[in-house]
């Protein structure tokens, strides 16, 4: 996923996980092992998969704490 602007990053951070064990959590709040599992199995198709891949990279690079202030609500 290429980030065309800050709004894309903020949207990914605040996207709600729509299914699975962590349904209802914002993507930035997903545990890193869950994202690593997705990375190994393959992210879903479409926008959600792109956002999950982005959040995986955020966590992999240790940027989660810096972005946490962008969480809404």
C-alpha positions as CSV (number, residue, x, y, z in Angstrom):
1,X,0.0,0.0,0.0
2,X,1.4,3.3,-0.9
3,X,0.6,6.1,1.4
4,X,-0.7,9.0,-0.7
5,X,-1.2,11.2,2.3
6,X,-1.4,11.2,6.1
7,X,-5.2,10.5,5.9
8,X,-4.4,7.0,4.6
9,X,-2.2,6.3,7.5
10,X,-4.7,7.6,10.0
11,X,-7.4,5.6,8.4
12,X,-5.4,2.4,8.6
13,X,-4.5,3.1,12.3
14,X,-8.2,3.6,13.1
15,X,-9.7,0.8,10.9
16,X,-11.7,-1.7,12.9
17,X,-10.8,-5.3,12.5
18,X,-14.1,-6.8,11.0
19,X,-13.5,-10.5,11.8
20,X,-11.6,-13.0,13.7
21,X,-10.3,-13.3,17.3
22,X,-9.7,-9.6,17.5
23,X,-12.8,-8.4,15.8
24,X,-13.8,-4.9,17.0
25,X,-10.2,-3.7,17.7
26,X,-8.5,-1.0,15.8
27,X,-5.7,-2.3,13.6
28,X,-3.0,-0.4,15.5
29,X,-4.2,-2.3,18.7
30,X,-3.8,-5.7,17.2
31,X,-1.1,-7.8,18.8
32,X,2.1,-8.1,16.7
33,X,2.0,-11.9,16.7
34,X,-1.4,-11.8,15.0
35,X,0.0,-9.5,12.3
36,X,3.1,-11.8,11.9
37,X,0.7,-14.7,11.4
38,X,-1.2,-12.8,8.7
39,X,2.2,-12.0,7.1
40,X,3.1,-15.6,7.0
41,X,-0.3,-16.8,5.7
42,X,-1.0,-13.9,3.4
43,X,-3.0,-10.7,4.1
44,X,-6.6,-10.6,2.8
45,X,-7.3,-9.1,-0.6
46,X,-8.3,-5.5,-0.9
47,X,-8.0,-2.4,1.3
48,X,-8.1,-4.3,4.6
49,X,-5.2,-6.4,3.5
50,X,-3.2,-3.4,2.5
51,X,-4.0,-1.7,5.8
52,X,-3.0,-4.8,7.8
53,X,0.3,-5.0,5.8
54,X,0.9,-1.3,6.6
55,X,0.3,-1.9,10.4
56,X,2.6,-4.9,10.3
57,X,5.3,-2.7,8.9
58,X,4.6,0.0,11.5
59,X,5.0,-2.5,14.3
60,X,8.0,-4.3,12.7
61,X,9.8,-0.9,12.6
62,X,8.9,0.1,16.2
63,X,6.7,3.0,15.2
64,X,3.6,2.0,17.1
65,X,4.2,4.3,20.1
66,X,4.8,7.3,17.9
67,X,1.5,6.7,16.1
68,X,-0.6,5.9,19.1
69,X,-1.7,9.5,19.6
70,X,-3.5,9.3,16.2
71,X,-6.0,6.8,17.5
72,X,-9.5,8.2,17.6
73,X,-11.9,7.7,20.5
